[in-house]
Amino acid sequence: MPDVRHMDVEHRPHTGPAAPDPGTIEAAVQREAHDAYSWSNAPGDTYAEHEHTYRKLLYCVRGSIDFVVASGRRFAMKPGDRLVLPPRIRHSAVVGPDGCTCVEGKLPP
């Protein structure tokens, strides 16, 4: 039987009054993951369902984006929110009305 902890998506919404600045978020990703980079999308952009072979760490820096896993569960991301997607979990994404910027990296297995 597979270890269920590694199959679950980890979503940690930011709880402070204001999101950390982008530099602080990028530094956090670089401490925890490798191959870190940032990307941005325009309002309403979408990502078709796909998967990765690695554990993906992602923080929303600006705007918003919703990730939807194959089971239909939706993870709404806003600035400061953290998401970890396990390897091979099918997911899609829809960018919010103000676009988005995210920082992501690959976590060790």
N, C-alpha and C positions, 0 to 999 in steps of 0.2 A: 504494500500500500504506500503511495507517495506521501511525503511529508506535507501536510496541508498548509502549514505556515508559509511554505515557499510558493504556494499557489495563490495565496490571498493578495489582493491589491492593498497597499498601505496608503491611506490618504490622511494627511494631517493638515487641517485648515489652520491658517494663521489666526492667532487669538488676540494679538496686541491691538492697540488703538490705531496704529499705522503700520503698514508693511515695511519690512527692512529695506534699506536702499539696495539698488541692483548690485553694487560692488560687494556688499555683505553677503547677499545671496550667492553670487558667483564664487566667492571665497569658500562658502560652506560646501558648495557642490565640488569644488576642486579638492577640498580636504577629504571628502568622503568617496569620490568617484574618480575615474580616469576618462580620458577623451572628452572632457567637458567643453561645451560650446553653447552659444546662445543663438536663437532664431526668432524671427518675427513673422506674423501673418496679418493680412488685411481682415477687416470685418467680414464675417460670414464664410471665410475660407473653410474647407473641409478636408479631412484626411479619410480616405476609404479604409475599411477594415483591413488590418495587417497585423503582423506580430514581429517580435525581435528574438534573437537567440540569446540575449543577455538580460540581466536585471537592469531596468532603466530607472534612473533617478531623475525627477523633473521638478523644477520649481517654476511657478508663474511669477514673473517680475512686473508685468504691466498688462492692463486689460483683463480679459477673461477667456477661458477655453474650457469646454466640457469634453471629457473623455468618456466613452461608452464601451464597456467590455461586452463580449459576446453574449453573456447572460442577460444583457439589457441594463445592468446596473450603471448608473451615471455618476461621474465624479466632477462636480463643478469646481473649477479652479479660478481663484482670484489672486491678486498680488500677495506673495508671502506663503502661499499654500504649497505643500510638498506632496509628491505622489511617487510611489515606487510600483512599477509594473513588473511582475515576475516574467521570466523567459517564457516565450511561446503562448502568452495570453493574447488572444485576438482582441483588438480594440480599434476604435475609430475616434475621430475628434471633430468638433465643430467650434470654430472661433467665435467669440462674442461680438457684440455690436460695436465695440471700440477697438477691435483688433487685439493682438496679444504679443507679448515677448516672453519667452521662456528660456531657462538655462537648464541643460540636461547633461547627463554623463552616464557611464556604464559602471555599475557596482560590481564588486567581486562576487563570484558565485557563492 
